[in-house]
Amino acid sequence: MAFNKARRTLTLAMACAAAAGSLPAAAQTVKVGILGPFSGPFAHYGTLFKNGAEAYIASQGGKLAGKEVELIYRDTGGPNPGQTKTLVQELIVKDKVDYLGGFIFTPNAFAVAPLIQQSQTPAVIFNAATSAITDKSEFFVRTSYTLWQVTVPLAQWAAKNDIRKVVTAVTDYGPGIDAEAAWKSEFARQGGTVVESIRMPMATTDFAPFVQRIKASGAQAVYTFLPGGPPNLGFVKAYNENGLAKAGIQFLGTAEMDEFDLQKFGDAALGLTTAFHYSAAHDSPANRTFVEALKKKDANAIANYASVGAWDGMHVIHKMIEATDGRKDGLKAIAAARALQWESPRGPVRIDPKTRHIVQNVYLRKVEKAGSQLVNKEVQSFGPQVDHGLGK
Amino acid sequence: MLTLLSNVLIDGMAYGMVLFIIAVGLTVTLGLMRFVNLAHGAFAMIGGYAAALLTREAQWSFWLALPVALVATAALGALLEAVVLRHLYRRSELEQVLFTIGLAFFLIAATNALAGPQVQLIVLPPLLAQPVDLGFRTLPAQRLLVIAAGLVVAAAAAWIVARTRFGIWLRAAVDHPDTAATLGIPIRTVQCASFAVGAALAGLGGVLGAELMPLEPYYALKYLVLVLVVVAVGGMGSLVGSLAAALALGTVETASKYLASDWGSLFFFLAMALLLAWRPNGLLRR
């Protein structure tokens, strides 16, 4: 009897020891699920996320707040809300991730809002730029930008610089229409006139007709929004070849001169004006650290808005891990994220406690040549900007 | 009003010629050879990439890179035809579709792995890079080259198919391969050469059309629908029909961009449907 009892006690003690031993071990590794396109036509965004996030962890010595961090990548392909939802469900239920990060496309971010709300999993948006996303769950934090955030100061600047008549030319889909609405509302408030609003179909390859319309509209500037890649190159080419710059119609854009495509424009891009929150040519120690960390990770890595979004996103996750000491506590983590401010490669930034969107300087930039490379030279800072789009 | 009309006509013709140039290779392989070649876009992409690499990395002149790129594409086309594609001529259309779409996916992935996902630019000579003043408006010089090249290709190809010995052999080899073979026509050589020419023309489209349709790995599938529409409306195997279809569709698309851009590509596809309903066998055939 006594022997049996002793054995039972021993078994119990061993089980306890095993459980106690496994608990801290589980808490040591923090799991972060990264959602992005890693295959298909948008796969380069996934690479930008991966480089930005991994470069950040490497720059911190491989650990965040003393904890091992495991990044779990999941491929969403393109705008694909259904699949993204399934992937996030698996990440939360099966992989038991502590944080989520990534998201290129707005619909994908919208789709996961109920999941992160229910499981109290903080999700950091590295890119998706529609204002309403952070409204959908209190567990969203965003380190990218919104079109309103960069467009409103640009419209104010144009109005102050005697540009009275503007034509808008945007690609006819969600973000383009967002951009058009932002420009129209702010420019009218500043007393300017939008003489014509052109919406260009997604599949457009020949931009010459639109550029002729812009030329004929009698505007002093064209405010434009185009998705990256071929449409962007096509529009800028048509803008140049049809002599719009010579006709005195200024180019005003936002993400169009993104570093990913910038070198491909060649001299056609010289002098084009954009308002944006990040330039790889931003002159600060934080940006030099960022660019060097990226190059160390991958010599071909590109510093642009997506990789800086991932870098800063990992910084936010870093601080959330620090605040919760590596344990899963979504409420505490988000409370810590709301109060954050830090020096980002883009300049001083903070998280707006109310909207959980990043407050950052927006800069007026002109494309210039530095050596043989084209760069976005920041010529003026508009100061810290909130997301002007919320509540509209 | 008059300016608008002339703008629509000029831009429409320029755009239509680009459509024709990228579709003409498929008119040869799909139309004349009756081979469902969905890898056409991939051949165009290879021609374009070759020209981009030669002009940008090797610093060749555009005028030298263009023929070299076309010969390279033709050689690749001939090689693929001789090794694999010839086994597909007598297979069902579904098998041709499946094989060539697979080939296109393979070439997309290979391009992505070798050259990366970025857009590739072909360096144009200064002569082509500048705008040309037409008096009341300007047009990029490159567009004038495309218009000229389109006309030359259409005329030359129509002449070869209709008037030369090779053209007769080709039509015989496609319509009655067995009879043609018994008559002593070297049908294997004819098929291989025709496919190589189709590939070279695809490459020409890839190079000259690159100003409007920039080269990137997904090029191979992205513009395939446009190309198929042009060939279908023009009529299988009719080069002049393809030219007429490309010009008509290009003008419709351009007019809709000037007058009703909110409707997107609706009018382009509406025009396609109406033209097909009116002349199901091709624009120039009753």
HADDOCK unambig.tbl for C-alpha pairs under 7 A between the chains (distance, minus, plus):
assign (segid A and resid 41 and name CA) (segid B and resid 218 and name CA) 6.58 0.50 0.50
assign (segid A and resid 44 and name CA) (segid B and resid 117 and name CA) 6.66 0.50 0.50
assign (segid A and resid 199 and name CA) (segid B and resid 261 and name CA) 6.47 0.50 0.50
assign (segid A and resid 199 and name CA) (segid B and resid 262 and name CA) 6.04 0.50 0.50
assign (segid A and resid 200 and name CA) (segid B and resid 261 and name CA) 6.27 0.50 0.50
assign (segid A and resid 201 and name CA) (segid B and resid 261 and name CA) 6.96 0.50 0.50
assign (segid A and resid 201 and name CA) (segid B and resid 264 and name CA) 4.76 0.50 0.50
assign (segid A and resid 201 and name CA) (segid B and resid 265 and name CA) 7.00 0.50 0.50
assign (segid A and resid 205 and name CA) (segid B and resid 212 and name CA) 5.39 0.50 0.50
assign (segid A and resid 205 and name CA) (segid B and resid 213 and name CA) 6.05 0.50 0.50
assign (segid A and resid 206 and name CA) (segid B and resid 15 and name CA) 6.86 0.50 0.50
assign (segid A and resid 206 and name CA) (segid B and resid 212 and name CA) 5.65 0.50 0.50
assign (segid A and resid 208 and name CA) (segid B and resid 11 and name CA) 6.97 0.50 0.50
assign (segid A and resid 209 and name CA) (segid B and resid 11 and name CA) 6.83 0.50 0.50
assign (segid A and resid 209 and name CA) (segid B and resid 254 and name CA) 6.54 0.50 0.50
assign (segid A and resid 209 and name CA) (segid B and resid 257 and name CA) 6.21 0.50 0.50
assign (segid A and resid 209 and name CA) (segid B and resid 258 and name CA) 5.91 0.50 0.50
assign (segid A and resid 210 and name CA) (segid B and resid 257 and name CA) 6.80 0.50 0.50
assign (segid A and resid 210 and name CA) (segid B and resid 258 and name CA) 6.82 0.50 0.50
assign (segid A and resid 213 and name CA) (segid B and resid 258 and name CA) 7.00 0.50 0.50
assign (segid A and resid 229 and name CA) (segid B and resid 119 and name CA) 6.73 0.50 0.50
assign (segid A and resid 230 and name CA) (segid B and resid 119 and name CA) 6.95 0.50 0.50
assign (segid A and resid 230 and name CA) (segid B and resid 214 and name CA) 5.69 0.50 0.50
assign (segid A and resid 234 and name CA) (segid B and resid 212 and name CA) 6.25 0.50 0.50
assign (segid A and resid 241 and name CA) (segid B and resid 130 and name CA) 6.83 0.50 0.50
assign (segid A and resid 241 and name CA) (segid B and resid 131 and name CA) 5.50 0.50 0.50
assign (segid A and resid 241 and name CA) (segid B and resid 140 and name CA) 5.63 0.50 0.50
assign (segid A and resid 242 and name CA) (segid B and resid 131 and name CA) 6.77 0.50 0.50
assign (segid A and resid 242 and name CA) (segid B and resid 138 and name CA) 6.00 0.50 0.50
assign (segid A and resid 242 and name CA) (segid B and resid 139 and name CA) 6.53 0.50 0.50
assign (segid A and resid 264 and name CA) (segid B and resid 121 and name CA) 6.66 0.50 0.50
